[in-house]
Amino acid sequence: MAASAKPDVVIIDYESGNLRSVARAVAKAGATPVVTSDPARVADAPGLIVPGQGSGPSAMRALQARGLVQPLLDYIAGGRPYLGVCLGLQLLLDATDEGDADCLGLAPGRVRRLPDGLKVPHMGWNTVRFQREHPLWDGIAQDSHFYFVHSYYADPEERAHVAGLTDYGVEFCSIYARDNVVATQFHPEKSGDNGLRIYANFVRQVSAG
């Protein structure tokens, strides 16, 4: 691929994502968004985004029905850039309290419901405290605001991979980062300039191969 060519970024369509907004953000970031549920297209992707809102068990059933689970696992094992958004983070874990269902099992841990007494869903702007530097949030200030919509949160066992924390009555993992995998509980595509910066940094990673 020529250095000046726009890289393709594949966005998985499993009827759970905010696909139009994600595709627009990817295009603004300088890549060509490819929205697809084709397992072969996922397998060949140079960069992959798994967005999502709604039910974890329903999302897993949709991925399985479309034959996307194994291509997704193989893609991540191949070391290419992965960006998960909301459910795209939660599905990485072993299981979810929602329906006591299994997830992808790529990150030890469980998805838990926000505690009783809190307004659920957690909806609106909140801050993220980065736990370390990372190319994906290069140029974004500590404690910047991002937009959240969720009732459950990821609780990874391996705390070294918790790269961002947010407080909403409970301190929870708002960014997970391990090797080629980065996933956010917040929605970058709804988070203004800071969110667009995350997509631009992701596209830069994809372009770098």
C-alpha positions, -999 to +999 in steps of 0.1 A: +000+000+000+013+034-009+021+057+020-004+083+007-033+058+004-061+058+029-061+026+049-093+005+053-107+002+088-133-025+091-162-018+115-180-050+125-218-048+119-236-072+143-266-049+148-254-036+181-233-006+171-235+031+165-223+023+130-229+056+112-213+078+138-183+054+140-179+054+102-181+091+100-154+095+127-132+070+109-136+089+076-128+122+094-097+105+108-084+098+073-093+062+067-119+044+045-146+029+068-158-006+057-189-016+076-195-053+072-206-086+088-186-106+063-162-129+082-137-130+053-136-092+053-129-092+091-102-118+087-084-096+061-088-063+079-057-041+084-076-024+113-107-035+131-133-016+153-160-034+173-185-009+185-217-017+204-245-007+227-271-028+244-271-063+256-239-084+260-257-118+256-276-105+225-243-092+210-226-126+215-255-144+199-253-120+169-216-125+165-220-163+166-249-163+142-228-143+116-198-166+120-177-137+133-164-151+166-135-171+152-124-145+127-124-119+154-103-141+177-079-149+149-077-112+140-067-102+175-042-132+178-026-119+146-014-087+163-033-062+141-048-031+157-081-036+175-103-009+189-134-019+209-161+006+219-185+000+249-196-036+242-165-039+222-147-037+255-171-058+276-172-087+251-134-092+255-139-106+291-148-141+302-184-136+311-211-110+320-234-107+349-261-098+323-278-131+318-248-149+333-235-153+297-201-162+283-181-136+263-151-140+241-127-149+270-097-128+257-093-110+290-097-127+323-125-110+343-162-103+344-186-077+332-206-063+362-237-042+367-232-007+381-241-008+418-275-003+432-282+033+442-266+048+411-286+063+382-284+036+355-275+038+328-245+060+334-252+085+306-233+117+298-198+132+301-173+120+326-135+121+330-109+095+323-077+093+342-051+076+321-029+051+340+000+053+315+010+068+282-002+051+250-002+061+213-040+060+212-045+089+235-014+109+224-022+146+225-051+142+249-049+158+284-052+139+316-088+139+331-103+148+297-141+143+293-156+115+272-192+105+266-206+073+283-238+053+279-237+020+298-253+000+327-225-026+330-187-022+332-157-044+326-138-056+356-106-072+343-086-094+367-052-083+352-051-047+366-019-040+347-040-038+315-065-012+330-052+019+312-080+043+321-102+048+352-134+066+356-154+073+388-192+069+388-199+060+424-176+031+417-142+034+401-142+013+369-121+004+339-129+029+312-099+019+290-084-016+286-051-019+267-030-050+261-006-054+231-026-047+199-059-044+218-074-012+231-110-008+241-129+020+257-161+020+278-169+055+265-179+064+230-151+083+212-174+090+182-197+110+206-168+127+225-160+157+204-124+166+196-109+142+221-128+113+206-118+122+171-082+124+183-085+088+195-098+077+161-070+096+143-044+080+165-059+046+158-058+053+120-022+063+124-015+029+140-033+011+112-013+031+086+019+021+102+011-015+098 
